[in-house]
């Protein structure tokens, strides 16, 4: 699953769950649930092909973040931002690998995340 889908889920959850801590947790849970569902990409997609697609999707995702926050009433911006962060956080392994050669997370979390991605 690419990041724009997680951003959209986080933004929607942040509008419903008004407490930032709970919104973050809901966003994180949504990421796990969404990654367990079959999603885009052939099983044999190589890293270079993934990065090419992810680069465009990442920019779209940033635009969606900005639009979601701008469209949210002032009182809802904090929970929306918290849910978006929760929904996207686990995927920081990919930019970490791409830019610095390693994930920012412990290996156990990376193994879990790799196993649930379908």
N, C-alpha and C positions, 0 to 999 in steps of 0.2 A: 504494500500500500504506500502510495506516495504522500508527502506531507500535507498537501492541500486538503485531502479528505480528513486528516486528523485535525487540521485547523478548523474546518467547518464543523466537525463534531464538537470540538472544544468550545467554539463560539456559541453553538446552540445550547450546550450544557451550562455555560456561564450565564446565559440569559434566564435559565430555569432555576439553577442552584445559586442562591444569592450570597452564601457565605464563602469567602475566598478559599479557605482551607478545604472545605468540602468540595468546592468547584474544582480545585486542583486534583483532589483524589478521584473525583468523577471523571475528569479528563484523562487521568492516568489509566483508570479502569477501562475507559472507552478505547484507548490505544490497544490494550491487551486484547479486548474483545474483537476489535476490528482486524487486528493482525491474525487472529485465528480463522478468519473467513477468507476463502479463496479470493485472490485479487490479482491485479494486472501483472503480466509478465510471464514469458515462457520460463520453464524450469531451468533451462540451460542459458539464461541471459548472463552475459559476461559483465564484469565490473565496469568496463569502459562504456558499454551500452547503457548500463544502469545510470552511470554518472551523467551521461549525455541527456537522458530523460529527466533525471533528478535535478539537474541544473535549472532547466526551464520550470519544472514544477516548484522548485524552491522559490523562485522569483514570483510565481503566481501565488504561492502560499503566503509570502510576505505581503503581497498586495491584498489578499483576502484578510490577513490579520489587521492591516491598517483599516480596511473598509469595515470590518466587523466592529472594531473599537470606535471608529468614527460614527458608526450608525447606532451605537449603544447609548442609552441615556447615561448621563454622568455617573449616577449611582450604581449602574451596572458594569461600568468599565473594569473595575478591579476584579470582580468574579469572572468576567469574560476573559480578561487577560490571564488570570490564574488557571482557568480551565484550558485555555489554549496552550499555555506552558506545560501543564500536566499531560495534555494529549500529544504533545510533540517531543517531550523531553527524552524519552527512551530512544528516539531516532537520532540523537546526537552521536551515536556510534559511527554512523556513516560519514558525516563531515570530519569527525575525528580521524577515521581511517584515511580519508582522502587527503586531508590537509597536513596532518602530523604523523600519520602512519600508525595510530593506535586509537582505540576507543577510550573515552574518559571514564568508563564504568569498569567495575570489577569483572573478571572473566566469568564468574557465575551468572551475573546479570546478562552478559552478552550471550552466553550459552542458552539461557532461558529465552531470551528474545529471539535468537536464531531458531529455536525449536518451535516457537508458536507461530512464526511467520509461515503462512501457507501460500 
